[in-house]
Amino acid sequence: MNTAPMNIGPMNIGIVGAGVTGLTAAYDLLKMGHSVTVYEARPYVGGLAAGFKDPAWEWPLERFYHHIFASDKDIIGLLNELGIGDRLYFPSSITSIYYKGEIYPMTREQGGLMGIVLQVLSFKPLSFFNRLRFGAVSAYIRYTPFWKSLERVTAHEWLQKMVGKQAYEVSWQPLLEGKFGPYYKQVNMAWFWARLAARTPQLGYFEGGFQGILDSLADKVRIMGGEIRLETHVRGIHPEGGTAGDRAQTGIRLELGTGNVVHDRVLATCSPEMLKERTPALPASYTAGLDKLKSMGAVVLVLAVKQSVTGGHYWINIPKREGFPFLAFVEHTNYVDKQHYGGDTIIFCGDYLPQGHAYFDMSPEEILDAFLPGIQRLNPAFDRSWIRNYWKFSEIYAQPVPFVNHSTNIPPLQTPIPNLYMANMSQVYPWDRGSNYAVEMGRRVARLMGR
Ligand SMILES: Cc1cc2nc3c(=O)[nH]c(=O)nc-3n(C[C@H](O)[C@H](O)[C@H](O)COP(=O)(O)OP(=O)(O)OC[C@H]3O[C@@H](n4cnc5c(N)ncnc54)[C@H](O)[C@@H]3O)c2cc1C
């Protein structure tokens, strides 16, 4: 329900967070003629998609591995609108699965569904019948438009029943485990449907990395008169001039470390948990709904090494039962040319983990010690001396978990406090969260707020 009054004339809008959602909303609101200030806690723009740069590199690199799908219409549309669409390109890449000591390529990037089916059909550890069954079920998921009823069952149950236990264990189970850890058996089948239905196997990257996209967007926001205040943590969000929703309420007050600022309308793009903590005036009935939205964190070790570790594989999914200390091994420079990184081979070892996992508090050195045996299982010749530099990145709010009937738990963009809006990854559904959907949501919330 939108309880906000229709506004006439330009408004003074505040946005919490300079990630893809916040910057996209800022850009559209400025286009509508409003005045916009973006508050970002960190010293850089980009949020989860932001990059960092070693002095030896030409391009920044994402803290967490990122690519765009050819089907990501919203972000591709925005790139074209910003005049930087020609910097998006589609390098070839091989996605693979580790199975009992061997690495099997699973996806041909140019082959579409037929490519995937052909790969699975040639996946020797599966019986011929199971390979055919897998191919048929994959095709069904890819093309059925009836996803709504699928949210009533878990992907774990549905897939196991449809493709058989063995095919499930070598194909989709590692993916679910890798993303959702302890929650993997509870994720609904509509989320899984969306991954196959929406995604093309072709993976796109951007010249200058994702930070290049975010910097162009931030520059545009500034050129249009928007202000981006970095290192400005929003510590409180309050209805101004009265209690939430009463006649006296005149706007939203943001409490900053340096004082207070009042806006006509505010968009919060932080996590639901952060919004709840920062906004004491939100009614308990509403925050109880926010509490139901669970998410996973992410921990990634990035390595700059002197030679290739896995030959040609870009992405290797590693099933949990193989006992590795991480679940994804991504050799970025088997996808993007290493000349942009001063000749370094770039590796991401990543895992999605529940809040409170020991990895979050470990130092980069401790994480390296923990991950090294896993890297050596992939390439026994790998030695510490190959490493030129390494970094650890972690984020507590990284992957929302869509439980059964998730659509009934998604909060609307308008919060119960008039003039306060929320847009974050937990509201992306049934699609998997991603920069494309952050653009779509940023634009949707701007249309709602800007009128
Ligand atoms: C491991 C990993 C891999 C991913 N891979 C891909 C991929 O391949 N392709 C893809 O498209 N997407 C990928 N994504 C998802 C993508 O990064 C996100 O969907 C997108 O960046 C979300 O943008 P956002 O603006 O909604 O949120 P965020 O990026 O989280 O931005 C929110 C911003 O708000 C700021 N903030 C929070 N609280 C406050 C506060 N109180 N005061 C001030 N500022 C605050 C934060 O610092 C942050 O900058 C990946 C994400 C992860 C974690």
The ligand as an ORCA input file, in Angstrom:
! r2SCAN-3c Opt
* xyz 0 1
  C      29.795    -13.242     -3.935
  C      28.885    -12.419     -4.799
  C      28.884    -12.654     -6.171
  C      28.017    -11.920     -6.992
  N      28.064    -12.158     -8.341
  C      27.292    -11.404     -9.152
  C      27.396    -11.546    -10.558
  O      28.172    -12.364    -11.075
  N      26.607    -10.768    -11.348
  C      25.742     -9.853    -10.815
  O      25.073     -9.144    -11.579
  N      25.609     -9.698     -9.497
  C      26.360    -10.456     -8.652
  N      26.263    -10.295     -7.300
  C      25.146     -9.486     -6.758
  C      25.332     -8.015     -6.889
  O      26.580     -7.619     -6.390
  C      24.209     -7.358     -6.070
  O      22.960     -7.854     -6.479
  C      24.173     -5.857     -6.212
  O      25.450     -5.299     -6.158
  C      23.289     -5.297     -5.091
  O      23.317     -3.903     -5.117
  P      22.561     -3.065     -4.007
  O      22.810     -1.643     -4.316
  O      21.151     -3.511     -3.902
  O      23.223     -3.475     -2.615
  P      24.709     -3.245     -2.098
  O      25.677     -3.450     -3.178
  O      24.824     -4.052     -0.852
  O      24.716     -1.680     -1.722
  C      24.221     -1.179     -0.516
  C      25.132     -0.041     -0.110
  O      24.598      0.567      1.062
  C      25.655      0.945      1.918
  N      25.112      1.055      3.263
  C      24.519      0.072      3.999
  N      24.130      0.550      5.182
  C      24.456      1.874      5.202
  C      24.294      2.912      6.155
  N      23.694      2.685      7.336
  N      24.743      4.151      5.853
  C      25.324      4.394      4.660
  N      25.511      3.441      3.715
  C      25.080      2.209      3.990
  C      26.648     -0.206      1.751
  O      27.948      0.188      2.150
  C      26.541     -0.482      0.249
  O      27.472      0.267     -0.494
  C      27.129    -10.966     -6.445
  C      27.154    -10.725     -5.068
  C      28.024    -11.441     -4.249
  C      28.036    -11.173     -2.782
*
